[in-house]
Amino acid sequence: MTSTHAPDVRAEWIISAAWKAAPDGPLPVVAAVFPVVGPPQRAVLRIAGLGVFIASVNGQVVSDPLEPGYSDYSRRAEFCTYDVTALLRPGDNVITVELGPGCYRSKTIDDRWAKIATDYGDLGTCATLDWIDAGGTNLLRTDASWHGTTGPVTWSNWVGGEDYDATSAFDTDTAVVLTWPPAVTAQVPDGIRLCPKTIPPVRVVERLPALDVRETQPGVHVVDFGVNFAGWIELDLPPRTEVRLRPAELLDAEGNIDPVTQGWGPVYHTVRTADAGLTWHPRFAYNGLRYLELSGLPEPPSAESVRGLVLAADTEPTGTFAASDRRLSDLHRIIRRAITSNMYSMFTDCPQREKLGYLEQLHLVFPILRWNYDVKALLENSLRITREAQEPTGHLPLYVPEWDPFPDPWRGDVNFGLAIVFLPWQLYRSYADETVLADNYAAAGRYVEYLLASRDDGLVTYGLGDWNGRDPRFVPLVATATLARALGVLAAIAAVLGKEDEQRSWTAVQGRLTALLRGEFVHLDGTVGTGSVAELAVAINSGVLTEAEIPAAVQRLEDLIVADCYYLDVGEVAMAALVEVLAEHDRHETVYRLTHGDDRPGYGYMLKHGATSLTETWDGPTFGFSQNHFMNGAIDDWFFAHVAGLQQAADDIGFRKVVIRPRPCGGLTRASADYRTTTGILRSAWVLDGSTFTLDVAVPPETIATVVLPDGAVRQVAEGSHLFKSSIDEEDAADVVKR
């Protein structure tokens, strides 16, 4: 009973013979009947599935949704552990395991959308159940003594949809299960090993009612859940009915669903009920949607008969933000919604057409992930999968696990692969765990060496550059400047790890690369590259310009933005750099204006056109790309770190030394933010009343805070609550409120 072995040490991979004979048919179910003598004292189920499994004991589901999570199936899969003591009963018991393909076996048998094509082998499960009862210590393990059949899910694809036929539902009565044919050995990837799951499970974190149900044509109804979300549609269905469900993020001009963002092929579910009614949701897939089209119902559906179940990794929320300007609060809300919608076993790029673990957004907008959720375990797991994806040459892919490689120029972009450098440093600074540096340093060094060897005349000339959701932009400058910045971070990591020779080496390479960039892209008139905002922001942020050049460069950057009426003509790399540069140089009025323009694509434009989660491109709901992306969410860091003023000190590790420096701007009269550090709650809440500025601060244990008030006064405080008042010049205060 004390064993903590992975299931594959003591059990076999099995599958139903019926599915193995027809793997494109209904999906498999395996089950076992086992006796329990008297009340059980303790029972632990350890189970893995290739790809998605649903485990039940005596008819009650014990596994969390969409288990186990992403992994490179040629190497490794995860197993989950559940305490099932309360579900066992004296006498015969039944355990069942249903299996779906997930990303392990991504195929399509009709015209439906499938983002990736994979086939690692048979679906299968490997499990052990240990329990103690009146008869002693017991072990049930997956082997040929189990039984197998097929279930009511007749087809499933991770992005394309799912088909369910209740007339084929299986009976878990013990006598029935024992009549099923014996299970057979599943053919799984050679050398695959099981490891315990170390990240939070996916769970239902919110339930959304249907806000509106409208008939758009005879027999066709459209449900509006009010917000764009990721998860399950749950539907109450009458007997003897066959319905078709189509998710969508957008509507067309006539009020019908516009499924353009779902993928480059149809995405839908079909459900057939039997002689009894049914409450249904997908079992092996999920969707990103706001709207749902229903067809085939004999009567119009009621709003009470359909719900949205929001699914996300069950991580602890860490922060909140609010401001007197509703525009800022609304932007924070839609950014947080996009983070939640893509927070599964990995952070995905979008919850509809792709659902892949792209790497660049993890470091480009890392602060917004950390401000909102405890992401340490999720991101450390992503780094482990990234290390496993590294080729012997050092190359890293665009997304991990790299189940189905992209073609160039996407596959080798440096901002994606360099997550192996930037992300460990960001995690270390946030959570003060040096292990993440040691775990990833060798892989980071190999990747950087690969990039250095892959240059053309000293420059990185391939990839996506300042990717804007549509086109590669400014590739040589952006890619090479990012590499130069990464070399500085790698040197800092080497210093922490005590590798002084390597620190000096990385620093020297960075110096030579920066000099090359200056010679190639920095012009005598102060322009950088082609003179774009994106190139200038990246150059400043990457250390390409000297300290003496930076003031004029920041002014030029601001002038370009103002001259273009605060239009956000930047991609995800430059956006992260832009916010950081403008905020660092106290250009907060300009950052504020970037949140408000709504006549051209940008943050305000998204809100004006009804976005309820952050969109992939600046033109939001007026353009048919993902309506649920967090990659351009860098502004949320400005909300926390500058509007509310919560910042780490420059030399801080783990939020032990913080700076609280709120910056009233843009007519704001109040703002607040809190963040749960590893020791407690850090909070800043301020109110501007006329010329009087009042700041309420909470400092967690083991933390020293330097408070900088708008009048320039500086105070240093320790744990506890603190109240400060200062004056803002009457003319300045009036100007702030007027703006």
QUIVEN-V827671 format. One record per residue. D_LAST is the distance of its C-alpha to the last C-alpha in Angstrom with 2 decimals. Layout:
BEGIN
((D_LAST) (D_LAST))
END
This chain:
BEGIN
((67.44) (65.77) (65.44) (62.00) (63.33) (61.38) (63.06) (64.51) (66.67) (68.67) (67.98) (68.18) (65.76) (66.93) (66.20) (67.92) (70.79) (69.75) (66.37) (67.93) (70.34) (67.58) (64.28) (62.50) (63.46) (62.29) (60.70) (62.84) (63.46) (65.65) (66.93) (69.39) (71.36) (72.12) (73.83) (72.51) (75.10) (73.91) (70.35) (68.48) (67.29) (64.65) (63.78) (61.44) (60.67) (59.63) (58.87) (57.60) (57.29) (57.15) (54.66) (53.11) (55.23) (55.38) (57.80) (59.28) (61.87) (63.97) (61.57) (58.39) (55.76) (55.22) (53.10) (49.34) (47.86) (48.26) (50.20) (50.83) (47.96) (47.62) (50.18) (52.28) (55.29) (57.59) (57.16) (55.95) (54.92) (53.68) (55.57) (54.18) (55.78) (56.05) (57.87) (59.86) (62.23) (61.23) (61.94) (65.52) (68.40) (72.13) (74.04) (72.89) (69.23) (67.43) (64.67) (63.16) (60.86) (59.23) (58.01) (55.55) (54.86) (51.17) (50.60) (54.14) (55.76) (53.24) (55.28) (55.10) (58.05) (56.48) (53.57) (50.88) (48.17) (49.04) (46.67) (49.29) (53.07) (54.80) (58.20) (59.07) (62.09) (63.03) (60.70) (61.99) (61.60) (62.93) (62.99) (64.82) (65.08) (66.50) (67.59) (69.93) (72.06) (75.43) (77.14) (75.32) (72.83) (72.10) (70.50) (69.61) (68.58) (67.94) (71.20) (73.81) (74.45) (71.22) (71.15) (68.98) (68.04) (65.17) (62.52) (60.54) (57.83) (59.40) (56.71) (53.41) (51.02) (47.97) (45.70) (48.03) (48.81) (51.73) (54.80) (56.38) (59.76) (60.60) (64.20) (64.60) (63.23) (65.42) (67.25) (66.95) (70.13) (72.18) (75.22) (73.21) (71.48) (74.89) (76.01) (73.31) (74.64) (74.27) (71.11) (71.52) (70.21) (66.88) (66.67) (63.59) (62.39) (64.82) (63.70) (60.82) (60.21) (58.42) (55.89) (54.29) (50.83) (48.39) (45.08) (43.80) (45.22) (43.38) (43.19) (41.74) (38.45) (37.16) (38.79) (37.00) (38.44) (38.74) (36.11) (37.84) (41.21) (41.92) (45.04) (44.17) (47.80) (51.13) (51.48) (48.13) (45.25) (41.72) (40.16) (36.40) (35.44) (31.75) (30.62) (31.79) (34.03) (37.04) (40.32) (43.15) (43.68) (46.00) (48.06) (50.83) (53.53) (56.71) (60.21) (61.69) (58.48) (57.11) (53.40) (51.11) (47.54) (44.98) (41.56) (38.49) (34.76) (34.12) (35.55) (36.68) (36.03) (39.01) (37.94) (40.46) (39.64) (38.70) (40.17) (39.14) (37.33) (40.31) (42.40) (44.64) (47.17) (47.54) (46.37) (47.93) (49.97) (53.17) (54.64) (58.11) (59.16) (62.73) (64.58) (62.03) (58.31) (55.93) (52.51) (51.41) (48.76) (49.21) (51.21) (50.82) (47.52) (43.98) (41.31) (37.62) (36.71) (34.82) (37.50) (41.26) (43.86) (47.07) (50.31) (53.88) (53.50) (56.17) (53.77) (50.00) (48.25) (46.56) (43.11) (44.91) (47.14) (44.52) (42.06) (39.91) (40.82) (38.08) (39.85) (38.53) (39.90) (40.23) (38.21) (36.60) (32.85) (31.26) (27.56) (24.82) (21.03) (18.62) (14.97) (13.10) (11.34) (14.48) (13.84) (14.42) (17.36) (18.78) (18.75) (20.50) (22.93) (23.98) (24.35) (26.51) (28.48) (29.24) (30.41) (32.60) (34.01) (35.23) (36.49) (40.24) (43.01) (40.84) (37.28) (37.72) (35.71) (35.73) (37.67) (39.29) (40.80) (41.36) (40.88) (41.68) (40.78) (38.86) (38.25) (35.28) (32.55) (34.16) (33.11) (30.14) (28.13) (30.40) (27.69) (26.38) (30.00) (30.65) (27.54) (28.60) (32.41) (35.39) (36.27) (38.82) (41.95) (40.64) (39.58) (42.72) (44.72) (42.86) (43.79) (47.38) (47.50) (45.97) (48.74) (51.30) (49.99) (50.47) (53.27) (55.95) (54.39) (51.17) (49.26) (46.66) (45.60) (42.39) (42.71) (45.02) (47.56) (48.38) (50.58) (50.52) (49.43) (47.01) (48.19) (46.70) (44.11) (42.42) (44.89) (44.53) (40.85) (40.09) (36.73) (38.64) (41.66) (39.82) (38.63) (41.96) (40.57) (36.90) (37.22) (39.93) (37.94) (34.83) (37.08) (38.83) (35.72) (34.46) (37.79) (39.97) (42.89) (44.63) (46.87) (44.35) (44.53) (48.32) (48.61) (46.62) (47.27) (50.41) (48.94) (45.83) (48.11) (50.23) (47.29) (45.89) (49.41) (49.68) (46.49) (47.67) (50.99) (49.45) (47.57) (48.43) (48.78) (46.66) (43.75) (43.01) (43.21) (43.21) (40.95) (37.59) (35.30) (31.62) (32.58) (30.11) (32.20) (34.12) (35.32) (36.18) (33.96) (34.45) (37.29) (39.05) (36.04) (34.21) (37.49) (38.93) (35.80) (35.60) (39.26) (38.71) (36.01) (38.41) (41.15) (39.12) (38.58) (42.25) (43.20) (41.16) (42.94) (46.28) (45.60) (44.99) (48.17) (50.16) (50.84) (50.44) (52.36) (50.28) (47.08) (48.24) (49.30) (46.00) (44.14) (46.48) (46.05) (42.27) (42.61) (44.84) (42.65) (39.52) (41.54) (42.64) (39.09) (38.09) (41.07) (40.48) (36.74) (35.15) (35.65) (36.12) (33.04) (30.82) (30.42) (31.51) (33.65) (32.74) (29.38) (27.35) (24.23) (26.42) (29.21) (27.12) (25.28) (28.69) (30.37) (28.00) (28.14) (31.91) (32.82) (34.02) (32.34) (33.42) (31.40) (31.57) (30.20) (27.24) (24.68) (25.22) (25.32) (21.96) (20.49) (22.45) (21.21) (17.53) (18.51) (20.43) (17.66) (15.26) (18.33) (19.08) (15.72) (15.14) (18.45) (20.22) (23.63) (24.99) (27.57) (27.93) (29.12) (26.41) (23.64) (24.86) (25.13) (21.76) (19.85) (22.21) (22.00) (18.24) (17.96) (21.04) (19.64) (16.31) (14.28) (12.11) (8.85) (11.38) (12.96) (9.99) (9.66) (13.41) (13.27) (11.61) (13.51) (16.35) (18.35) (20.12) (21.61) (19.45) (18.15) (16.21) (19.30) (21.57) (19.95) (19.82) (23.50) (24.55) (24.98) (26.08) (26.79) (25.42) (27.25) (29.31) (27.66) (24.14) (25.33) (26.18) (28.06) (28.63) (30.84) (33.94) (33.56) (33.13) (30.54) (30.84) (30.21) (28.32) (28.72) (25.14) (23.69) (22.77) (19.11) (20.62) (21.77) (18.27) (17.46) (20.56) (20.91) (17.52) (14.99) (17.97) (19.77) (23.29) (25.15) (28.75) (29.97) (30.99) (34.66) (34.46) (36.66) (36.19) (33.20) (35.40) (33.12) (29.43) (26.28) (23.57) (20.45) (17.24) (13.99) (10.98) (7.86) (4.97) (4.76) (8.48) (10.99) (14.03) (15.75) (19.43) (21.99) (25.71) (28.28) (32.04) (33.62) (37.40) (37.81) (35.38) (31.83) (29.03) (25.98) (22.59) (20.64) (17.92) (16.21) (13.73) (14.98) (13.85) (14.82) (17.26) (16.91) (19.76) (21.03) (23.96) (25.92) (29.09) (31.27) (34.21) (37.77) (38.86) (35.34) (33.90) (30.15) (28.43) (25.31) (22.75) (20.31) (17.02) (19.09) (21.55) (24.24) (26.38) (28.61) (31.18) (32.25) (34.71) (35.38) (34.09) (31.13) (29.17) (26.59) (24.49) (22.39) (20.56) (18.44) (15.19) (15.28) (14.17) (12.22) (10.53) (9.97) (8.56) (6.11) (5.33) (5.45) (3.79) (0.00))
END
